[in-house]
Amino acid sequence: MSAYRLKITGLVNNPVSYIYNDVISKHQAYTKLVTINCVEGWSVKILWEGLQLKDLMDEANVKPEAKVVIFHAYDGYTTSLPLQYILDKNLLLAYKMNGITLPPERGYPFELVAEDKWGYKWIKWVNEIELSDNTNYKGYWESSGYSNDGSLDKPFFDR
């Protein structure tokens, strides 16, 4: 994991690149009990531990024109969420679940805890957080017809 970098890019005044240990040792840890709901019909409540995305974004000094956060994963997967939603919900970038470091199949090194959103918004293996003004950005599943909003109280397919 020595080659891993978490980058904060896009509409920021201070683009940053962190190694894994810097992310977890230099930022306050938070825990939240949050349920993930899959479009396939299952759900599970997990105690997540991680850092607040706003802490990383504060260090990167987000530009005022940024409206959207695009998350990128090692495998090419992407998804996005409105910046204001992330700030209002104090969303976590998790590195532990139920007290255990995320295993690779669950998203190590980081998984987005996108509470109140369908599971396809909970991106695993995050390696880049891009600030953007593109409010129409569509990630992997959203480009195939899934709702870009991803809220649990709405259908997960755009019609």
C-alpha positions as a Markdown table, in Angstrom:
| # | Residue | x | y | z |
|---|---|---|---|---|
| 1 | Met | 0.0 | 0.0 | 0.0 |
| 2 | Ser | 3.0 | 2.2 | 0.0 |
| 3 | Ala | 2.2 | 3.5 | -3.5 |
| 4 | Tyr | -1.4 | 4.5 | -2.5 |
| 5 | Arg | -2.3 | 8.2 | -2.7 |
| 6 | Leu | -5.6 | 9.9 | -1.9 |
| 7 | Lys | -5.9 | 13.0 | -4.1 |
| 8 | Ile | -8.1 | 16.0 | -3.6 |
| 9 | Thr | -8.3 | 17.7 | -7.1 |
| 10 | Gly | -10.4 | 19.9 | -9.3 |
| 11 | Leu | -11.9 | 23.2 | -8.1 |
| 12 | Val | -9.6 | 23.6 | -5.1 |
| 13 | Asn | -6.9 | 26.2 | -4.3 |
| 14 | Asn | -4.6 | 23.6 | -2.7 |
| 15 | Pro | -4.6 | 20.3 | -4.5 |
| 16 | Val | -3.4 | 17.6 | -2.0 |
| 17 | Ser | -2.1 | 14.1 | -2.2 |
| 18 | Tyr | -2.1 | 11.9 | 1.0 |
| 19 | Ile | -0.5 | 8.6 | 1.8 |
| 20 | Tyr | -2.8 | 6.2 | 3.7 |
| 21 | Asn | -1.2 | 6.7 | 7.1 |
| 22 | Asp | -1.4 | 10.5 | 6.8 |
| 23 | Val | -5.1 | 10.3 | 6.2 |
| 24 | Ile | -5.9 | 8.2 | 9.2 |
| 25 | Ser | -3.3 | 9.5 | 11.7 |
| 26 | Lys | -3.6 | 13.3 | 11.0 |
| 27 | His | -7.4 | 13.6 | 11.0 |
| 28 | Gln | -9.9 | 13.3 | 13.8 |
| 29 | Ala | -11.7 | 10.0 | 13.7 |
| 30 | Tyr | -15.5 | 9.9 | 13.9 |
| 31 | Thr | -17.9 | 7.0 | 14.2 |
| 32 | Lys | -21.5 | 6.7 | 12.9 |
| 33 | Leu | -24.0 | 3.9 | 12.9 |
| 34 | Val | -25.4 | 3.9 | 9.4 |
| 35 | Thr | -27.4 | 1.5 | 7.3 |
| 36 | Ile | -26.4 | 0.7 | 3.8 |
| 37 | Asn | -29.4 | -0.2 | 1.5 |
| 38 | Cys | -28.8 | -2.1 | -1.7 |
| 39 | Val | -31.0 | -1.8 | -4.8 |
| 40 | Glu | -31.0 | -5.7 | -4.7 |
| 41 | Gly | -33.2 | -5.6 | -1.6 |
| 42 | Trp | -30.8 | -6.1 | 1.3 |
| 43 | Ser | -29.6 | -3.7 | 4.0 |
| 44 | Val | -27.2 | -3.9 | 6.9 |
| 45 | Lys | -26.5 | -1.5 | 9.8 |
| 46 | Ile | -22.8 | -1.0 | 10.4 |
| 47 | Leu | -20.7 | 1.1 | 12.8 |
| 48 | Trp | -18.4 | 3.1 | 10.5 |
| 49 | Glu | -15.2 | 4.8 | 11.5 |
| 50 | Gly | -13.5 | 7.4 | 9.4 |
| 51 | Leu | -12.9 | 11.0 | 8.8 |
| 52 | Gln | -15.3 | 13.7 | 7.8 |
| 53 | Leu | -14.9 | 14.7 | 4.1 |
| 54 | Lys | -15.2 | 18.3 | 5.1 |
| 55 | Asp | -11.9 | 18.1 | 7.0 |
| 56 | Leu | -10.1 | 17.0 | 3.8 |
| 57 | Met | -11.9 | 19.6 | 1.7 |
| 58 | Asp | -11.0 | 22.3 | 4.1 |
| 59 | Glu | -7.3 | 21.5 | 3.7 |
| 60 | Ala | -7.7 | 21.6 | 0.0 |
| 61 | Asn | -9.5 | 25.0 | 0.2 |
| 62 | Val | -12.5 | 24.4 | -2.1 |
| 63 | Lys | -13.2 | 27.2 | -4.6 |
| 64 | Pro | -16.7 | 28.8 | -4.3 |
| 65 | Glu | -17.8 | 27.6 | -7.8 |
| 66 | Ala | -17.5 | 23.9 | -6.7 |
| 67 | Lys | -21.0 | 22.4 | -6.4 |
| 68 | Val | -20.4 | 18.7 | -6.9 |
| 69 | Val | -17.9 | 16.1 | -5.5 |
| 70 | Ile | -16.9 | 13.4 | -7.9 |
| 71 | Phe | -15.4 | 10.3 | -6.3 |
| 72 | His | -13.0 | 8.1 | -8.2 |
| 73 | Ala | -12.0 | 4.5 | -7.3 |
| 74 | Tyr | -9.0 | 2.3 | -8.2 |
| 75 | Asp | -11.1 | 0.2 | -10.6 |
| 76 | Gly | -12.4 | 3.2 | -12.6 |
| 77 | Tyr | -15.8 | 3.4 | -10.8 |
| 78 | Thr | -17.1 | 6.9 | -10.2 |
| 79 | Thr | -20.1 | 8.5 | -8.6 |
| 80 | Ser | -20.9 | 12.0 | -7.4 |
| 81 | Leu | -22.8 | 13.9 | -4.7 |
| 82 | Pro | -23.7 | 17.5 | -4.2 |
| 83 | Leu | -21.1 | 19.3 | -2.1 |
| 84 | Gln | -23.8 | 20.8 | 0.1 |
| 85 | Tyr | -25.2 | 17.4 | 0.9 |
| 86 | Ile | -21.8 | 16.1 | 2.0 |
| 87 | Leu | -21.3 | 19.1 | 4.2 |
| 88 | Asp | -24.8 | 19.1 | 5.7 |
| 89 | Lys | -24.6 | 15.4 | 6.5 |
| 90 | Asn | -21.0 | 15.4 | 7.7 |
| 91 | Leu | -20.3 | 12.4 | 5.5 |
| 92 | Leu | -17.5 | 10.0 | 6.4 |
| 93 | Leu | -14.8 | 8.5 | 4.4 |
| 94 | Ala | -14.6 | 5.2 | 6.3 |
| 95 | Tyr | -11.5 | 3.1 | 6.9 |
| 96 | Lys | -13.1 | 0.8 | 9.5 |
| 97 | Met | -16.4 | -1.1 | 9.8 |
| 98 | Asn | -17.5 | -2.5 | 13.2 |
| 99 | Gly | -14.1 | -1.8 | 14.6 |
| 100 | Ile | -12.2 | -3.6 | 11.9 |
| 101 | Thr | -10.0 | -2.1 | 9.2 |
| 102 | Leu | -11.9 | -2.4 | 5.9 |
| 103 | Pro | -11.0 | -5.6 | 4.2 |
| 104 | Pro | -10.1 | -5.3 | 0.4 |
| 105 | Glu | -13.5 | -6.7 | -0.7 |
| 106 | Arg | -15.3 | -4.1 | 1.4 |
| 107 | Gly | -13.4 | -1.1 | 0.0 |
| 108 | Tyr | -9.9 | -0.8 | 1.6 |
| 109 | Pro | -8.5 | 1.7 | 2.0 |
| 110 | Phe | -11.6 | 3.9 | 2.0 |
| 111 | Glu | -15.3 | 3.7 | 1.4 |
| 112 | Leu | -17.7 | 6.6 | 1.2 |
| 113 | Val | -20.5 | 6.4 | 3.8 |
| 114 | Ala | -23.2 | 8.0 | 1.7 |
| 115 | Glu | -26.0 | 7.8 | 4.3 |
| 116 | Asp | -29.6 | 8.1 | 3.0 |
| 117 | Lys | -28.4 | 7.1 | -0.4 |
| 118 | Trp | -28.7 | 3.8 | -2.3 |
| 119 | Gly | -25.7 | 1.5 | -2.1 |
| 120 | Tyr | -24.3 | 2.4 | -5.5 |
| 121 | Lys | -23.4 | 5.8 | -4.1 |
| 122 | Trp | -21.3 | 4.1 | -1.4 |
| 123 | Ile | -18.1 | 4.0 | -3.6 |
| 124 | Lys | -15.3 | 1.7 | -2.4 |
| 125 | Trp | -11.5 | 1.9 | -3.0 |
| 126 | Val | -11.6 | 5.7 | -3.2 |
| 127 | Asn | -8.4 | 7.2 | -4.5 |
| 128 | Glu | -9.5 | 10.6 | -5.7 |
| 129 | Ile | -12.0 | 13.2 | -4.6 |
| 130 | Glu | -12.6 | 15.8 | -7.3 |
| 131 | Leu | -14.4 | 19.1 | -6.7 |
| 132 | Ser | -16.4 | 20.2 | -9.8 |
| 133 | Asp | -19.0 | 22.6 | -11.0 |
| 134 | Asn | -20.6 | 19.9 | -13.3 |
| 135 | Thr | -24.0 | 19.4 | -11.7 |
| 136 | Asn | -24.9 | 17.0 | -14.6 |
| 137 | Tyr | -22.0 | 14.6 | -14.0 |
| 138 | Lys | -23.0 | 10.9 | -14.2 |
| 139 | Gly | -21.0 | 8.2 | -12.7 |
| 140 | Tyr | -20.8 | 4.5 | -13.6 |
| 141 | Trp | -24.3 | 3.4 | -12.7 |
| 142 | Glu | -25.9 | 6.8 | -13.2 |
| 143 | Ser | -24.7 | 6.7 | -16.9 |
| 144 | Ser | -26.8 | 3.4 | -17.2 |
| 145 | Gly | -30.0 | 4.9 | -16.0 |
| 146 | Tyr | -29.7 | 4.8 | -12.2 |
| 147 | Ser | -30.8 | 8.0 | -10.4 |
| 148 | Asn | -28.1 | 10.6 | -10.1 |
| 149 | Asp | -29.7 | 11.7 | -6.8 |
| 150 | Gly | -29.6 | 8.2 | -5.3 |
| 151 | Ser | -31.8 | 9.1 | -2.4 |
| 152 | Leu | -33.5 | 6.3 | -0.5 |
| 153 | Asp | -36.9 | 8.0 | -0.6 |
| 154 | Lys | -36.9 | 8.1 | -4.4 |
| 155 | Pro | -36.8 | 5.4 | -7.1 |
| 156 | Phe | -33.3 | 4.3 | -8.0 |
| 157 | Phe | -33.9 | 4.4 | -11.7 |
| 158 | Asp | -34.4 | 7.7 | -13.6 |
| 159 | Arg | -37.6 | 7.5 | -15.6 |
